[in-house]
Amino acid sequence: MPPFTELLPFYLAMAAITLCWLPRGWWPSWMLFLAALLLAYGSWISLVGLLWIIGTGLAFAAAARGWGHPAVAKLVALIVGVPLLLYHSLDVPGLTPLPVLSGYQVSEDADPFSLLLDFGPAAVGFLYARFFITPPTRAALKPMLVWVAGLTLALAAVLITLGLGLDYVEWDPKWPWFLLIWIAHNLLLVSVPEEAVFRGLLQSSLRPIGTWGALMLASLLFGLYHINFGLANVGLAAVAGLFFGYAYLRTARIEAAILLHFFVNAIHLLLFTYPRLA
């Protein structure tokens, strides 16, 4: 594990994202996020990266506050924000990830696994949560969680069947020593920003082509987002995207898609080959 001083900016960013769901968290969350940026500046964020994050914040604010034409504002938010989510493959300048695990063998006969903390997805997750999300009421929370529970069981059954049938994974129950940092990373720096982009921005922006067309196209693009992990992963991710998008559509809450995404990833880690058979 890297030393605490290197991890601290990322911990602060993840805490800032969490505060977006708590009452009266507006200013504390901004203070933590700005502190994270300041601590990361020069090490994990350069001036170019900082300016990109600021530009993304302005684009998200414009889309959330209805500045200009709504469809155009969301499109601009996507154009500016997506590279922060994809910066590993797009080589967006100004951002440097912190490796927590590099080439680690989680499961026997599996591809090596790397866990990277990075400010691209952290910024996307925080800015979307801060500008677009209000905490759900108690009345909305219970039915949302019921849907999440049911869809988690259904999606897990589908993905397990497909994953085993494609020889993508095997049964491999475990309790990894890095579970706590994995939970924080996968929930706050994977599930939140990916659902923010693919469901919160993309699927909602595609509604003019029809509700189900938007769901299917966003799911297909979500699958293609995983192209670096092979065609099997593209197909599995696209199927998962259909469930994530339906959860968002059915509950009108992005949290449903986020939790479903996280729970399915956790089942994968804890019970099956991780990340995939070599």
N, C-alpha and C positions, 0 to 999 in steps of 0.2 A: 504493500500500500504506500502511496506517496505520503510525505509528511503532512501534518495537519495544516501548516501554513499554506501549502499549495492547494489543499482541498477547500480551504475556507471560502474563497470567492464563490465556488460552486455550491457549497452548503448554503451560503447567504442567498444565492439566486433561487435555489430550490425552496428555501423558507419563504421567499417573497412570492413565489408562485402559490404556495399553500395558503398564504394570507389572503389571496384573492377570493377565497371561498369563505372567509370569516367576516362577521359583521364588523364594521368600523376598521377595516383593514386597509383602506385606501392609502393613507399617508405612511403607515408603518411598512406596507409592502413596497412603496416607492423608495423609502429610505433604505431598506435592505437591498433592493435591486441596484440602486445607485452606488451603494457601498460596495456591492459585488463588482460592479463595473470598474470602480476606482481601484480596487485591490487587484483586479485582473489586468488592468491596463499596463502595457509594457511587457507582460509575460504571456497572457493568453489572448489578449486583444490589442491590436495596433490601432493607430489613428484611423486607418481605412475601415477596420472592423467596427470601431466606435461610431463612425459616421454612418455606416450601413445600418447599425442598430437604431440610431436616431431616426434615420429615414424610414425605417420600417415602423417605428413608433408613430411617426407622423401619418404614414399611410394607413395604419390600423385605426388611428384616431379619426381620420377622415371618413373611413368606411363605417365605423361604429357610430359616429355623430351625425352622419348624413350630410357631410359637406360635399356639395356637388351632386352629380347623378349617382344614385346608389349602385347601379350595376358597374359603372366605370370605376367608382371608388373601391369596390371589392376586387375588381380586376387588377387595379394598381396595387392593392394590398397583397394580392397573390404574387404578382410579378416581383415585387420588392421582397416579400417575406419568404417565398419558396427557396431562393438560393441560400438563405441562412439555414434552412432545414437540410438542404442537399449539398452543403458546402464541401463535404468530404469528396464527393464525386465531381462536383463542378469546380473545385479548387478556387473557391471564393477567397480572395486575399483578406488578410487582416485578422484571421481567427486561427488559433492554435489549440488543438485538443490536449487534455491532460490524460495520459494513459493510466488507468487504475489496474487493469489486467491487459497483458499483451501476449497473444498467442498461447493462452492458458488452455490446458486440456481438461475440460469439465467432465466429459464422458469418454469412456473407452471407445475407440473406433469413430470418434467424432472429429469434425473440423475444429481447429483451434479457435478459441473465443477471445475477443478483445473487448474490453469495456472502456469507453472513452467518455470523459466529461468534457462538454464543449458549450460555448456560449451562443452558438447559432441557434440550436433548438431551445436552449434556455430562454433566449430573448423572444423567440416566436411564441413559446408557451406563456411567458409572463405577459407580454403585450396583448396577446389575444384574451387571456383570462382577465386582465385588468380593464380592457376597454369593452369587451363584448359580454362578459358574464356577470350576472348578479346571483348571489347564493339562492338555491331553491328553497321555497317555503317548506315547512313540515308537511303540509298537505300534499305538495308535489313530490316530496322525497320518498314516501312509502311506496306509491305505485311505480315510481321510477326504479327503485331497488328490486321490486318484484319482477319487473321486466328484465332487469339486468341478470337476476338469478336464473330465470327461465332461459334466456338467450345464451347465458354462459354454458349451461348444461347442453343445450342443443348444438351450439357451435363447437364445443369441446368434442361431442360425439362425432360430428361431421369431420372435423380436422383430424381426430385420432384415426378414424376409419381411412381417410385419404392418406394421412402421413404414414401409417403402417402399410397400406396397400402399395404406396409408391416407394417403399423402402427408404423413406426420408428420415424416419426416426425409429427407434426401438424402445421397449419398456425399460426404464432406467430410473427407478425412484432414488432420490438423494436429498440431502440437506446441505447445500454448499456453504462453505465458510464465509463467502462474500455476499450472503443473501441480503443483509440489511442495505448495503450500498447498491446492490442490484435493484431492490425494491424502490428505493428513492430515485435511482436513475431511470428505471423502466416506467415508473408511474409519472414522474414529473418532467423528464427530459426525453421520453419516447412517446408515451401514450398521449400526454397533454398536447405537445406541439403537433404530432401527426394528426390527431383528431381535429385540432384547431384548423389545420390547413385543408385536409381532405374532406372533412364533414362540415366544419363551421364556415369555411370560406368557399371551398370548391363546390361541394354538393349544393349548398344554398345558392351559389351564383348560377348554377346550371338549371335552376328550376324552370326557366322559360322553355326548356326542351321537354318538360313534363317531369312530374315527381319521380316516376320509376326510371325514366331515362337518365335523370340526374343521378339517381342512386347507382345505377349500373355503370355509367361512365366514370363516376368518381371512384367506384370500386375497382374498375379496370385500371385506372391510372394509379390507384394505390398498389395494385399488384405489380405494375411496371416499375413503380418506385423501388421494388425489391429485386430488380433484375440482376444486380451484382451478386445475388446469392443463388442464382440459377433459375431455370424455368419452373421447376417444381415449386420453389418458393413463390414465384410470381403467381402461379395458380392458386396455391394455398392462401396467399395474402389477398388475392382478389375475392375468393370465397369469404374469407374473414371480413373483408371490407363490406360485402353485402350485408352481413349481420350488424357490423358497426353502424353502417348507414341506416339500416332499418331501426336500430335502437334509437338513433338520433331523430329519425323521422317520427317514430311512434310516440316518443316521450317529449319531443321538442326541447330536450335538454342534452347539451354536449357531454355532460357528466356521464350519461348512460353509455355513450360510445367510449368514453375514456376508461370507465371502470370495466366494461366488457373487454376492451383491448388489453388492459392490464391483467385481468383475471385469467384470460386465455394464455397470455404469455407466461404467467406464473405457473399454470398447470404444465405447460411445456417444459419449463426449467425443472420443476420439482419431480416430474413423473416420467419424462422421456429424454432421449438423447438430446443433448444441447451443445451447440445450436442445431446441428444436423449430422447425419452420418457422413463420413468422409467418402 
